[in-house]
Amino acid sequence: MRYKFLTAAFAATVALNFAGPAAATDLEVTHWWTSGGEAAAVAELAKAFNATGNHWVDGAIAGSGGTARPIMISRITGGDPMGATQFNHGRQAEELVQAGLMRDLTDIATKEKWTEIVRPKSLLDSCTIGGKIYCVPVNIHSWQWLWLSSEAFQKAGVPMPKDWNEFVAAAPALEKAGIVPLAVGGQPWQASGAFDVLLAAVGGTDAFLKVYQQKDAKFAAGPEIAKVFKAADDARKMAKNTNVQDWNQATNLVITGKAGGQIMGDWAQGEFQVAGKTAGKDYTCLPGLGLNEVIATGGDAFYFPLLKDEAKSKAQEVLAETLLDPKTQVAFNLKKGSLPVRGDVDLNAANDCMKKGLAILAKGAVIPWTDQLMSQDSQKQKEDLFSEFFAKPDMTLEEAQKRFADIIASAD
């Protein structure tokens, strides 16, 4: 993919000139971006929308997507819809669309030529149901990263690992220095996501797709995936003393040198930036855990509930256009730590880790993520399993793998 560079100064001065409504219209936007880095990023979206003459009414819901999504869905189905709402790329809003509660954006997408500017194509495919487009993708977030603390490894007296296997080998030295080797917070999606990353890194791309795309339960119960569960057991042992709940609290352990590393999506970069840390100096990132350099085309998109208010409906259209404006894309993604969805912009101020992601994306080494491949019910079952697995050291690998294979067998 070819990107054109924009200067940091250009990115920082977001001034959009949409012909919005004559009078300012308040539009409530719900999302779960509440950490320091996330709040800085969403402020760029609000600033861009407010520049159109409308007013972004922030509806942040604390507690991550697992907490926020049920609240969002309940409001929409209960007749109290917001103007726009965040979901992840994939199937999270599928039932709302099928129930006729969400706005069809196909006309806007056609007018703005989204099919020509949004890359990779799979992002718009995830927004498309029955041939109609129902969401605006705003970024590409990938889970496949291992974040490592320079301070922690210096204190432990061991070199910075180049891959997952070296990281596991360094764990005893980190523990001896009073450092938690691997930070994994208590939210179920963190444990589940860490396993998925291990599956793609240790098992490989083909194994990942065979399990989650093809839903091959026999393969999921077999020896190749048993190797992944062995790696997950290593992760469980390394994470046993984390003792934090939220993902950004776990990231902060890495930032402050109290933990050696964290398996987390590239949204963690926003936390490092807010803390004033420099990629390649204060911390290192290993895409694909240093074993399989791929990134998933996951991330965030905005959906728009059907509204009766004509002014708010018009403001929805302006917001949809604003989210994909080149200047908005640059300003937002620089703060978020994610990659832009437009194929005609780049981030001149991208740090070392973001450049790694851009290079992988340019090579086409991408995979769909579990949000795109599995229903929310199947995802929830998987989250419950791995939350229990990481919390219970006495759960055997055989029991965990059998339960996993059963989930894959019934997955939709």
C-alpha positions as CSV (number, residue, x, y, z in Angstrom):
1,M,0.0,0.0,0.0
2,R,1.3,3.4,-0.9
3,Y,1.0,6.2,1.6
4,K,1.7,9.9,1.1
5,F,3.4,11.7,4.0
6,L,1.8,14.5,5.8
7,T,3.8,16.7,8.2
8,A,3.2,16.6,11.9
9,A,2.3,20.2,11.9
10,F,-0.3,19.6,9.3
11,A,-1.7,16.7,11.3
12,A,-1.9,18.8,14.5
13,T,-4.0,21.6,12.9
14,V,-7.3,20.0,12.2
15,A,-9.6,22.4,10.5
16,L,-12.4,20.9,8.4
17,N,-14.6,22.9,6.1
18,F,-17.7,20.8,5.6
19,A,-20.9,22.6,4.8
20,G,-22.7,21.4,7.9
21,P,-26.0,22.6,9.2
22,A,-26.6,26.3,9.6
23,A,-27.2,25.9,13.3
24,A,-25.1,23.8,15.6
25,T,-26.5,20.4,16.3
26,D,-25.7,18.4,19.4
27,L,-24.8,14.8,18.6
28,E,-24.1,12.3,21.4
29,V,-21.3,9.9,20.5
30,T,-20.8,6.8,22.7
31,H,-17.5,5.0,23.0
32,W,-15.3,3.2,25.6
33,W,-12.1,5.3,25.0
34,T,-11.4,6.4,28.6
35,S,-7.7,5.8,29.2
36,G,-5.2,8.7,28.9
37,G,-4.1,7.9,25.4
38,E,-7.6,7.0,24.2
39,A,-9.0,10.3,25.6
40,A,-6.4,12.3,23.8
41,A,-7.3,10.5,20.6
42,V,-11.0,10.9,20.9
43,A,-10.5,14.6,21.6
44,E,-9.2,14.9,18.0
45,L,-12.4,13.5,16.6
46,A,-14.5,15.9,18.8
47,K,-12.4,18.8,17.7
48,A,-12.8,17.9,14.0
49,F,-16.6,17.5,14.3
50,N,-17.0,20.7,16.3
51,A,-15.1,22.5,13.6
52,T,-18.0,21.7,11.2
53,G,-20.3,23.9,13.3
54,N,-21.9,21.0,15.2
55,H,-21.2,19.8,18.7
56,W,-19.8,16.5,19.8
57,V,-21.5,15.4,23.0
58,D,-19.2,12.9,24.6
59,G,-20.8,9.7,25.8
60,A,-17.7,7.9,27.1
61,I,-18.5,4.7,29.0
62,A,-15.7,3.5,31.3
63,G,-14.8,-0.2,31.6
64,S,-13.8,-1.2,28.1
65,G,-15.9,-2.7,25.3
66,G,-17.2,-5.6,27.4
67,T,-18.9,-3.2,29.8
68,A,-19.9,-0.6,27.2
69,R,-21.4,-2.7,24.4
70,P,-24.3,-4.0,26.4
71,I,-25.2,-0.5,27.5
72,M,-25.0,0.8,24.0
73,I,-27.1,-2.0,22.6
74,S,-29.7,-1.7,25.4
75,R,-30.1,2.0,24.6
76,I,-30.6,1.4,20.9
77,T,-33.0,-1.5,21.3
78,G,-34.8,0.4,24.2
79,G,-35.7,3.4,22.1
80,D,-33.0,5.8,23.5
81,P,-30.4,5.8,20.6
82,M,-27.4,8.0,20.6
83,G,-26.3,9.8,17.5
84,A,-23.3,7.5,16.8
85,T,-21.6,4.7,18.6
86,Q,-18.3,2.9,18.5
87,F,-18.0,-0.8,17.9
88,N,-15.1,-2.9,16.8
89,H,-14.7,-4.0,13.2
90,G,-16.6,-7.2,12.7
91,R,-20.0,-8.6,13.9
92,Q,-20.7,-6.7,17.1
93,A,-23.6,-4.7,15.6
94,E,-24.9,-7.5,13.3
95,E,-28.1,-8.1,15.1
96,L,-28.9,-4.4,15.5
97,V,-28.5,-4.0,11.7
98,Q,-30.7,-7.0,11.0
99,A,-33.3,-5.6,13.4
100,G,-33.5,-2.4,11.2
101,L,-32.2,-0.2,14.0
102,M,-29.1,1.2,12.3
103,R,-28.7,3.7,9.5
104,D,-27.7,2.6,6.0
105,L,-24.6,4.7,5.0
106,T,-24.3,3.4,1.4
107,D,-25.3,6.7,-0.3
108,I,-22.7,8.6,1.8
109,A,-20.1,5.9,1.1
110,T,-20.8,6.1,-2.6
111,K,-20.6,9.9,-2.7
112,E,-17.4,10.0,-0.7
113,K,-15.9,7.1,-2.7
114,W,-15.1,5.0,0.4
115,T,-14.4,1.9,-1.7
116,E,-11.5,3.7,-3.3
117,I,-9.9,5.2,-0.2
118,V,-10.5,2.6,2.6
119,R,-7.7,0.0,2.8
120,P,-7.6,-2.9,3.3
121,K,-10.9,-3.8,1.6
122,S,-11.8,-6.1,4.4
123,L,-12.6,-3.1,6.7
124,L,-15.5,-2.0,4.5
125,D,-16.5,-5.7,4.1
126,S,-16.9,-5.9,7.8
127,C,-19.3,-2.9,7.6
128,T,-21.3,-4.4,4.8
129,I,-24.4,-6.5,5.5
130,G,-26.7,-7.5,2.7
131,G,-24.8,-5.4,0.2
132,K,-25.2,-2.2,2.2
133,I,-22.7,-0.3,4.3
134,Y,-23.6,0.4,7.9
135,C,-20.4,1.8,9.5
136,V,-17.4,4.0,9.1
137,P,-14.1,2.4,9.9
138,V,-11.7,4.8,11.6
139,N,-8.5,2.9,12.3
140,I,-6.7,-0.4,12.0
141,H,-5.8,-1.8,15.4
142,S,-3.8,-5.0,15.7
143,W,-3.5,-7.2,18.8
144,Q,-0.2,-8.9,17.7
145,W,2.3,-7.0,19.8
146,L,4.6,-7.7,22.7
147,W,5.6,-4.5,24.6
148,L,8.8,-4.7,26.5
149,S,10.2,-2.4,29.2
150,S,13.9,-1.3,28.7
151,E,14.1,-0.4,32.4
152,A,12.8,-3.8,33.5
153,F,15.4,-5.8,31.5
154,Q,18.2,-3.5,32.5
155,K,17.3,-4.0,36.1
156,A,17.2,-7.8,35.7
157,G,20.6,-7.7,33.9
158,V,19.4,-9.6,30.8
159,P,19.3,-8.4,27.2
160,M,16.1,-7.3,25.5
161,P,14.4,-10.3,24.0
162,K,14.0,-10.6,20.3
163,D,11.1,-12.9,20.4
164,W,8.6,-14.7,22.6
165,N,10.9,-17.7,23.3
166,E,13.7,-15.4,24.6
167,F,11.1,-13.5,26.7
168,V,10.1,-16.8,28.4
169,A,13.7,-17.7,29.0
170,A,14.3,-14.3,30.6
171,A,11.3,-14.7,33.1
172,P,13.3,-16.2,36.0
173,A,15.8,-13.3,35.9
174,L,12.9,-10.8,35.9
175,E,11.2,-12.5,38.8
176,K,14.5,-12.6,40.8
177,A,14.7,-8.8,40.3
178,G,11.2,-8.4,41.7
179,I,9.6,-7.7,38.4
180,V,6.4,-9.3,37.1
181,P,7.5,-11.0,33.8
182,L,4.2,-10.6,31.9
183,A,1.4,-8.1,32.8
184,V,-2.1,-9.5,32.1
185,G,-5.0,-7.6,33.6
186,G,-8.1,-9.2,35.0
187,Q,-10.6,-8.3,32.3
188,P,-11.6,-11.5,30.4
189,W,-10.9,-10.0,27.0
190,Q,-7.2,-9.5,27.9
191,A,-6.6,-13.2,28.6
192,S,-8.6,-14.3,25.5
193,G,-6.7,-11.8,23.3
194,A,-3.4,-12.9,24.6
195,F,-4.2,-16.5,23.7
196,D,-5.3,-15.5,20.2
197,V,-2.0,-13.7,19.7
198,L,-0.1,-16.7,20.9
199,L,-2.1,-18.9,18.5
200,A,-1.1,-16.7,15.5
201,A,2.5,-16.3,16.7
202,V,3.3,-19.8,17.9
203,G,0.8,-21.8,15.9
204,G,1.2,-19.7,12.7
205,T,-1.2,-18.0,10.4
206,D,-2.6,-21.2,8.8
207,A,-3.3,-22.6,12.2
208,F,-5.1,-19.4,13.3
209,L,-7.3,-19.4,10.3
210,K,-8.0,-23.1,10.5
211,V,-9.3,-22.6,14.0
212,Y,-11.2,-19.3,13.8
213,Q,-12.1,-19.0,10.1
214,Q,-12.7,-22.6,9.2
215,K,-13.9,-23.6,12.7
216,D,-12.0,-26.9,12.5
217,A,-12.7,-28.3,16.0
218,K,-10.7,-31.5,15.3
219,F,-7.6,-29.4,14.5
220,A,-8.3,-27.3,17.6
221,A,-8.2,-30.4,19.7
222,G,-4.9,-31.6,18.1
223,P,-1.2,-31.5,18.7
224,E,-0.5,-28.2,16.9
225,I,-2.8,-26.3,19.2
226,A,-1.5,-28.2,22.2
227,K,1.8,-26.3,21.5
228,V,-0.1,-23.1,21.7
229,F,-1.6,-24.1,25.1
230,K,1.9,-24.9,26.4
231,A,2.8,-21.3,25.4
232,A,-0.3,-20.1,27.1
233,D,0.7,-22.0,30.2
234,D,4.0,-20.2,30.2
235,A,2.1,-16.9,29.9
236,R,-0.1,-17.9,32.8
237,K,2.9,-18.6,35.0
238,M,4.6,-15.4,34.0
239,A,1.5,-13.3,34.7
240,K,0.5,-14.8,38.0
241,N,1.5,-11.7,40.1
242,T,0.1,-9.0,37.9
243,N,-2.7,-8.0,40.4
244,V,-4.4,-5.3,38.3
245,Q,-7.7,-5.3,36.5
246,D,-7.7,-2.8,33.6
247,W,-5.5,-3.2,30.5
248,N,-4.0,0.3,30.8
249,Q,-3.1,-0.5,34.4
250,A,-1.2,-3.5,33.1
251,T,0.4,-1.3,30.4
252,N,1.5,1.1,33.2
253,L,3.4,-1.7,34.9
254,V,5.5,-2.0,31.7
255,I,5.8,1.8,31.5
256,T,7.1,2.0,35.0
257,G,9.4,-1.0,34.8
258,K,7.4,-3.0,37.3
259,A,6.6,-5.6,34.5
260,G,8.8,-6.9,31.8
261,G,6.2,-7.0,29.0
262,Q,2.6,-7.1,28.0
263,I,0.8,-8.8,25.1
264,M,-1.6,-6.0,24.0
265,G,-2.9,-4.3,20.9
266,D,-1.2,-1.2,19.5
267,W,-3.6,1.0,21.4
268,A,-1.1,0.6,24.2
269,Q,1.1,3.0,22.3
270,G,-1.1,5.9,23.3
271,E,-0.3,5.2,27.0
272,F,3.4,5.2,26.3
273,Q,3.1,8.5,24.5
274,V,1.1,10.1,27.3
275,A,3.8,9.0,29.7
276,G,6.4,10.6,27.5
277,K,8.2,7.4,26.6
278,T,10.1,6.9,23.4
279,A,9.7,3.8,21.2
280,G,13.0,2.1,20.6
281,K,14.6,3.7,23.7
282,D,12.3,3.4,26.7
283,Y,10.4,0.4,25.3
284,T,10.5,-2.0,22.5
285,C,7.7,-3.6,20.5
286,L,7.7,-7.0,18.8
287,P,5.0,-7.5,16.2
288,G,3.8,-11.1,16.1
289,L,5.8,-11.7,19.3
290,G,8.9,-11.7,17.1
291,L,7.8,-15.1,15.7
292,N,5.2,-14.3,12.9
293,E,5.1,-10.7,11.8
294,V,1.5,-10.3,10.8
295,I,-1.1,-7.8,12.0
296,A,-4.8,-8.2,12.1
297,T,-7.2,-5.8,10.4
298,G,-9.2,-5.2,13.6
299,G,-10.0,-1.8,15.0
300,D,-12.8,0.6,15.5
301,A,-15.8,1.7,13.5
302,F,-18.7,4.0,14.1
303,Y,-22.3,3.0,13.6
304,F,-25.3,5.4,13.4
305,P,-28.7,4.4,14.9
306,L,-31.7,5.5,12.9
307,L,-33.0,8.8,14.3
308,K,-36.3,10.7,13.8
309,D,-34.8,14.1,14.3
310,E,-33.9,15.6,10.9
311,A,-31.2,17.9,12.2
312,K,-29.4,15.1,14.1
313,S,-29.7,12.9,11.0
314,K,-28.0,15.5,9.0
315,A,-25.3,15.9,11.7
316,Q,-24.7,12.1,11.4
317,E,-23.9,12.5,7.8
318,V,-21.4,15.3,8.6
319,L,-19.8,13.2,11.3
320,A,-19.5,10.2,8.9
321,E,-17.6,12.4,6.4
322,T,-15.5,14.0,9.1
323,L,-14.3,10.7,10.5
324,L,-12.7,9.8,7.1
325,D,-11.3,13.2,6.3
326,P,-7.5,12.9,5.7
327,K,-6.6,15.5,8.4
328,T,-8.9,13.8,11.0
329,Q,-7.4,10.4,10.1
330,V,-3.9,11.6,10.8
331,A,-4.6,13.6,14.0
332,F,-6.6,10.8,15.5
333,N,-4.4,7.9,14.6
334,L,-1.2,9.7,15.8
335,K,-2.7,9.9,19.2
336,K,-4.4,6.5,19.2
337,G,-1.3,4.5,18.2
338,S,-3.3,2.9,15.4
339,L,-2.9,2.9,11.6
340,P,-5.1,5.1,9.3
341,V,-7.8,3.4,7.2
342,R,-7.2,5.7,4.2
343,G,-4.7,4.4,1.7
344,D,-3.6,7.9,0.7
345,V,-2.3,9.3,4.0
346,D,0.6,8.4,6.3
347,L,1.9,9.6,9.6
348,N,5.1,11.6,9.2
349,A,5.5,11.7,12.9
350,A,5.0,7.9,13.3
351,N,7.2,6.4,16.0
352,D,9.4,3.3,15.6
353,C,6.6,0.9,16.5
354,M,4.0,2.5,14.2
355,K,6.5,2.3,11.3
356,K,6.8,-1.4,11.9
357,G,3.1,-1.8,11.7
358,L,2.9,0.3,8.5
359,A,5.7,-1.8,6.9
360,I,3.8,-5.0,7.7
361,L,0.6,-3.5,6.3
362,A,2.4,-2.4,3.2
363,K,3.6,-6.0,2.6
364,G,0.1,-7.3,2.9
365,A,0.9,-9.5,5.9
366,V,-2.5,-9.1,7.4
367,I,-5.1,-11.5,8.9
368,P,-8.7,-11.0,9.9
369,W,-9.3,-11.0,13.6
370,T,-11.6,-12.9,15.8
371,D,-14.2,-10.1,16.0
372,Q,-14.6,-10.5,12.3
373,L,-14.6,-14.3,12.3
374,M,-16.8,-15.2,15.3
375,S,-20.1,-14.1,16.7
376,Q,-20.2,-12.2,20.0
377,D,-21.7,-15.2,21.7
378,S,-18.7,-17.4,20.7
379,Q,-16.3,-14.7,21.6
380,K,-17.9,-14.4,25.1
381,Q,-17.5,-18.2,25.6
382,K,-13.8,-17.9,24.7
383,E,-13.3,-15.0,27.0
384,D,-14.9,-16.9,29.9
385,L,-12.6,-19.9,29.3
386,F,-9.3,-18.0,29.1
387,S,-10.3,-15.7,32.0
388,E,-10.7,-18.9,34.1
389,F,-7.6,-20.4,32.6
390,F,-5.3,-17.5,33.7
391,A,-7.0,-17.2,37.1
392,K,-6.8,-20.9,37.9
393,P,-3.3,-22.4,37.8
394,D,-4.7,-25.8,38.6
395,M,-6.7,-26.0,35.3
396,T,-4.9,-28.5,33.2
397,L,-3.9,-27.8,29.6
398,E,-5.8,-30.9,28.5
399,E,-9.1,-29.6,30.1
400,A,-8.6,-26.1,28.7
401,Q,-7.9,-27.4,25.2
402,K,-10.9,-29.7,25.3
403,R,-13.2,-26.9,26.3
404,F,-11.6,-24.7,23.6
405,A,-12.3,-27.3,20.9
406,D,-15.9,-27.6,22.1
407,I,-16.3,-23.8,21.7
408,I,-14.9,-24.0,18.2
409,A,-17.2,-26.9,17.3
410,S,-20.3,-24.9,18.2
411,A,-18.9,-21.4,17.1
412,D,-20.8,-19.3,14.5
